[in-house]
Amino acid sequence: MNTAEQIYQDVQEFPEPLALEVLHFVEFLKSKNLSLNSGELEHKIQQGIEQAEKDLGVTLDGAYVDHLNQWVQQRLAATQKN
């Protein structure tokens, strides 16, 4: 039996308020992990922008970079909902 199955089995025996508390904790962990992934993704995007600027010999417009960051945040929010 893996860890998730063990948790499922144990939580089935909990009264509803306690099971709800476990659910909230799981959602917190998912959110925390998404935040970490978001920071890593933003760092990689910034590295990509810097490399593109270097390779192209140009400086990307700040509005373009802002638009790109907004798009990434929207994609992350959509991923979190699924």
Legacy VTK file of the C-alpha trace (Angstrom):
# vtk DataFile Version 3.0
C-alpha trace
ASCII
DATASET POLYDATA
POINTS 82 float
0.000 0.000 0.000
1.471 3.382 -0.956
1.356 6.523 1.165
-1.670 8.076 -0.578
-3.671 4.870 -0.107
-2.721 4.753 3.570
-3.814 8.365 4.057
-7.097 7.673 2.257
-7.773 4.640 4.406
-7.013 6.470 7.645
-8.977 9.602 6.768
-12.107 7.574 5.967
-12.395 6.836 9.675
-12.202 10.512 10.689
-15.264 12.550 11.617
-16.169 15.059 8.893
-14.657 18.149 10.594
-11.306 16.398 10.968
-11.400 15.079 7.389
-12.099 18.642 6.218
-9.053 19.836 8.145
-6.923 17.247 6.332
-8.343 18.450 3.014
-7.453 22.060 3.844
-3.922 20.997 4.716
-3.578 19.126 1.408
-4.810 22.223 -0.463
-2.296 24.343 1.429
0.536 22.004 0.410
-0.583 22.106 -3.227
-0.686 25.903 -3.131
2.724 26.087 -1.483
4.210 23.782 -4.121
2.630 25.845 -6.900
4.151 29.010 -5.436
7.580 27.403 -5.445
7.102 26.255 -9.022
5.943 29.737 -9.966
9.142 31.275 -8.604
11.279 28.747 -10.437
9.342 29.373 -13.633
9.734 33.134 -13.352
13.479 32.668 -12.877
13.686 30.478 -15.986
11.646 32.986 -17.989
13.992 35.766 -16.934
16.976 33.650 -17.955
15.327 33.008 -21.332
14.665 36.709 -21.860
18.260 37.574 -21.024
19.550 34.874 -23.389
17.234 36.045 -26.189
18.388 39.635 -25.713
22.012 38.497 -25.828
21.514 36.314 -28.908
19.483 38.940 -30.770
21.565 41.889 -29.640
18.449 43.786 -28.551
16.663 44.737 -25.369
13.092 43.486 -25.147
10.461 46.094 -24.429
9.373 46.209 -20.782
5.705 46.070 -21.795
6.374 42.824 -23.673
8.091 41.310 -20.644
5.203 42.435 -18.402
2.709 40.871 -20.824
4.695 37.632 -20.814
4.747 37.540 -17.001
0.981 38.158 -16.866
0.403 35.328 -19.318
2.500 32.971 -17.197
0.564 33.936 -14.046
-2.734 33.261 -15.834
-1.514 29.858 -16.980
-0.377 29.006 -13.448
-3.742 30.064 -12.018
-5.544 27.895 -14.583
-3.292 24.966 -13.706
-4.060 25.407 -10.017
-7.802 25.188 -10.686
-7.394 21.815 -12.420
LINES 1 83
82 0 1 2 3 4 5 6 7 8 9 10 11 12 13 14 15 16 17 18 19 20 21 22 23 24 25 26 27 28 29 30 31 32 33 34 35 36 37 38 39 40 41 42 43 44 45 46 47 48 49 50 51 52 53 54 55 56 57 58 59 60 61 62 63 64 65 66 67 68 69 70 71 72 73 74 75 76 77 78 79 80 81
